[in-house]
């Protein structure tokens, strides 16, 4: 019976996060940090990541930095790549290294490469997980590549030459308009100029290419394609300062926030088996 009761509060918490992730994020932001960290560490990483992704960067980082390194790493893996890199950048160096050590080697390598770029550059906000093809590959090849993509940026298919230099760009929507036998070299856009990884993020905002593509290719000093920057990553990067400051209409009314804090805090204590927590949960 006790085990059944312990499971019930957690299911309520997960349901609440699943249906109201923005409200849950605001409640956990207002909650005492230690309790918020304990709750986030106690639920599956995919649910914790939904809340973390909706918190301000500084608060999200503070919550993660108090967790065990392996738990924080699991949450970061469930986030979008750019969000993971951004939060790692804010973490204390020792904890960041510990978290990176818990990640798979390929993911760790990509994140370290991104973190090497200054925060205000394109490279700091790119994702190395991209879709590349050669010009002689077909529309059918590209369709299959997009279909199998899981964590890669699907905002564009990048056509590269033998030296991994940019040849052209293909909007994934075009893959539905042409025969599967059509070579990508016949439909790719050759007019797109790649973004330098060392360019300032603010400098790429006015580019007309954003009107046509969800993502644009990023190149190294040697002109090798090393990643992409998405339109959403650009928007988030430019909004970090204002998002951190917050706007008045972003906050819950104090009374409502307190109610959610009490609700979630009570459920957490109830799940831990404390009698005081049970009373709090019933009052909430």
C-alpha positions in Angstrom: 0.0 0.0 0.0 2.8 2.4 0.9 4.5 1.7 -2.4 1.3 2.5 -4.3 0.9 5.8 -2.4 4.5 6.8 -3.2 3.9 6.3 -6.9 0.8 8.4 -7.0 2.3 11.9 -6.3 5.1 11.3 -8.9 2.5 10.4 -11.6 0.7 13.7 -10.7 3.9 15.7 -11.0 4.7 14.1 -14.4 1.2 14.7 -15.7 1.4 18.3 -14.5 4.8 18.9 -16.3 3.5 17.1 -19.4 0.4 19.3 -19.7 1.7 22.6 -18.2 5.5 22.7 -18.7 5.6 26.5 -18.8 3.7 26.8 -15.5 5.7 24.0 -13.9 8.9 25.9 -14.9 7.7 29.1 -13.3 6.7 27.2 -10.1 10.1 25.4 -9.9 11.8 28.8 -10.5 10.0 30.2 -7.4 10.5 27.1 -5.3 13.4 26.8 -2.9 16.4 25.7 -5.0 17.3 22.6 -3.1 13.7 21.3 -3.3 13.5 22.1 -7.0 16.8 20.3 -7.7 15.6 17.3 -5.7 12.3 17.1 -7.6 14.0 17.5 -11.0 16.6 14.8 -10.2 13.9 12.4 -9.1 11.9 12.4 -12.3 12.8 11.0 -15.7 15.3 13.1 -17.7 12.8 13.8 -20.5 10.4 15.4 -18.1 13.1 17.4 -16.3 14.4 18.6 -19.7 10.9 20.0 -20.6 11.0 22.2 -17.5 14.6 23.1 -17.7 14.2 24.3 -21.3 11.5 26.7 -20.3 13.5 28.3 -17.4 15.7 31.3 -17.7 19.3 30.3 -18.5 20.8 31.4 -15.2 18.1 29.6 -13.1 18.2 26.5 -15.2 22.0 26.3 -14.8 21.7 26.8 -11.1 19.2 23.9 -10.8 21.4 21.6 -12.9 24.7 22.6 -11.2 23.3 21.2 -7.9 22.5 17.8 -9.3 24.8 14.8 -9.5 26.9 15.1 -12.7 25.4 12.0 -14.3 21.8 13.2 -13.7 22.6 16.6 -15.1 24.2 15.0 -18.2 21.1 12.9 -18.8 18.9 16.1 -18.7 21.2 17.9 -21.1 21.1 15.0 -23.6 17.4 15.4 -23.7 17.6 19.1 -24.6 18.2 20.6 -28.0 21.9 20.8 -28.7 22.2 24.6 -28.6 20.4 24.7 -25.2 22.8 22.1 -23.8 25.8 24.1 -25.0 24.4 27.3 -23.7 23.8 25.9 -20.2 27.2 24.2 -20.1 28.8 27.5 -20.9 27.2 29.0 -17.8 28.3 26.2 -15.4 31.3 26.3 -13.1 34.3 24.8 -14.9 34.8 21.9 -12.6 31.1 20.8 -12.7 31.0 21.4 -16.5 34.0 19.0 -17.0 32.3 16.4 -14.7 29.1 16.6 -16.8 31.0 16.4 -20.1 32.7 13.3 -18.7 29.3 11.6 -18.3 28.4 12.2 -22.0 29.1 9.9 -24.9 32.5 10.6 -26.6 31.0 12.0 -29.8 28.6 14.3 -28.0 31.4 15.4 -25.7 33.7 16.2 -28.6 31.0 18.3 -30.4 30.1 20.2 -27.3 33.8 21.0 -26.5 34.2 22.3 -30.0 31.2 24.6 -29.6 32.3 25.8 -26.2 35.7 26.9 -27.6 34.0 29.7 -29.5 33.2 33.0 -27.7 29.6 33.3 -26.6 28.7 36.1 -29.0 29.9 34.2 -32.1 28.1 32.0 -34.6 30.1 29.0 -33.6 28.9 29.1 -30.0 25.3 28.6 -31.2 25.7 26.1 -34.0 24.9 22.4 -34.0 27.5 20.0 -35.5 24.7 17.4 -36.1 23.8 18.1 -39.7 22.6 16.5 -42.9 25.1 16.4 -45.7 25.0 14.8 -49.2 27.1 15.0 -52.3 25.8 16.6 -55.5 25.5 13.3 -57.3 23.4 11.7 -54.6 19.7 11.7 -55.3 16.5 13.1 -53.9 15.6 9.6 -52.7 19.0 9.5 -50.8 18.2 12.8 -49.1 14.7 11.8 -48.2 16.0 8.7 -46.5 18.6 10.8 -44.7 15.9 13.1 -43.4 13.7 10.2 -42.4 16.4 8.6 -40.3 17.5 11.9 -38.6 16.9 12.0 -34.9 19.0 14.6 -33.3 20.4 16.2 -36.5 19.2 19.7 -37.7 16.6 19.0 -40.4 16.2 22.6 -41.4 18.3 22.1 -44.6 20.2 19.4 -46.5 23.8 20.6 -47.1 25.4 19.6 -50.4 29.2 19.4 -50.0 32.2 18.5 -52.2 34.9 16.0 -51.6 36.7 18.5 -49.3 33.5 19.1 -47.3 33.2 22.6 -48.7 29.7 24.0 -49.4 28.3 23.3 -52.9 24.7 24.2 -52.3 21.7 24.0 -50.1 18.4 22.1 -50.4 15.2 22.9 -48.6 13.7 19.6 -47.4 10.4 20.6 -48.8 11.8 20.4 -52.3 12.5 16.7 -51.7 8.7 16.1 -52.0 8.5 17.9 -55.3 11.0 16.0 -57.4 11.4 12.5 -58.6 13.5 10.3 -56.3 16.1 9.8 -59.1 16.8 13.5 -59.4 20.4 14.4 -58.5 20.7 16.9 -55.7 23.1 18.9 -57.9 20.2 19.8 -60.2 17.9 21.3 -57.5 20.4 22.7 -54.9 20.6 26.4 -54.3 24.1 27.6 -55.2 23.5 31.2 -54.1 23.7 30.7 -50.4 26.9 31.9 -48.7 28.0 30.0 -45.7 28.3 31.6 -42.2 31.7 32.0 -40.6 31.9 30.3 -37.2 33.8 33.3 -35.9 31.3 35.9 -37.2 29.3 37.8 -34.5 25.9 36.4 -34.0 24.3 39.8 -34.3 25.9 40.3 -37.7 24.0 37.5 -39.4 20.5 38.6 -38.3 19.7 40.8 -41.4 20.6 38.1 -43.9 17.9 37.6 -46.5 18.6 33.8 -46.5 16.6 33.5 -43.3 13.5 34.2 -45.4 14.1 31.0 -47.3 15.7 28.6 -44.9 15.2 27.5 -41.3 18.9 26.8 -40.9 22.1 28.0 -42.6 25.5 26.2 -42.9 28.5 27.2 -40.8 32.1 26.9 -42.0 35.5 26.9 -40.4 38.4 29.1 -41.4 39.4 26.5 -43.9 35.8 26.8 -45.4 34.9 23.3 -44.3 31.2 22.9 -43.3 31.2 22.2 -39.5 27.6 22.8 -38.5 24.4 24.8 -38.9 22.7 27.7 -37.1 18.9 27.5 -37.0 16.6 30.5 -37.2 15.3 29.6 -33.7 18.9 29.4 -32.3 19.6 32.8 -33.7 16.4 34.2 -32.2 17.2 32.7 -28.8 20.8 33.9 -28.8 19.7 37.5 -29.5 17.0 37.3 -26.8 19.2 35.9 -24.0 19.7 39.2 -22.3 16.1 40.2 -22.4 15.0 36.7 -21.4 17.3 36.7 -18.4 15.9 40.1 -17.3 12.3 38.8 -17.8 9.2 40.8 -18.6 6.4 41.6 -16.1 3.8 39.6 -18.0 6.1 36.5 -18.0 5.7 36.0 -14.2 2.8 34.3 -12.4 0.9 36.4 -9.9 2.5 35.9 -6.5 -0.4 34.0 -5.0 -0.7 31.6 -7.9 3.1 31.0 -7.9 2.9 30.3 -4.2 0.1 27.8 -4.7 2.1 25.8 -7.3 5.2 25.9 -5.1 3.2 24.4 -2.2 1.6 21.9 -4.5 4.8 20.6 -6.0 6.7 20.8 -2.7 4.0 18.9 -0.9 4.0 16.2 -3.6 7.7 15.8 -3.4 7.6 15.5 0.4 4.7 13.1 0.2 6.6 10.9 -2.3 9.5 10.8 0.2 7.1 9.4 2.8 7.1 12.3 5.3 4.0 12.8 7.3 4.4 16.5 7.2 4.7 16.3 3.4 1.4 14.4 3.3 -0.4 17.1 5.3 1.1 19.8 3.0 0.0 17.9 -0.1 -3.6 17.5 1.2 -3.7 21.2 2.0 -2.4 22.1 -1.4 
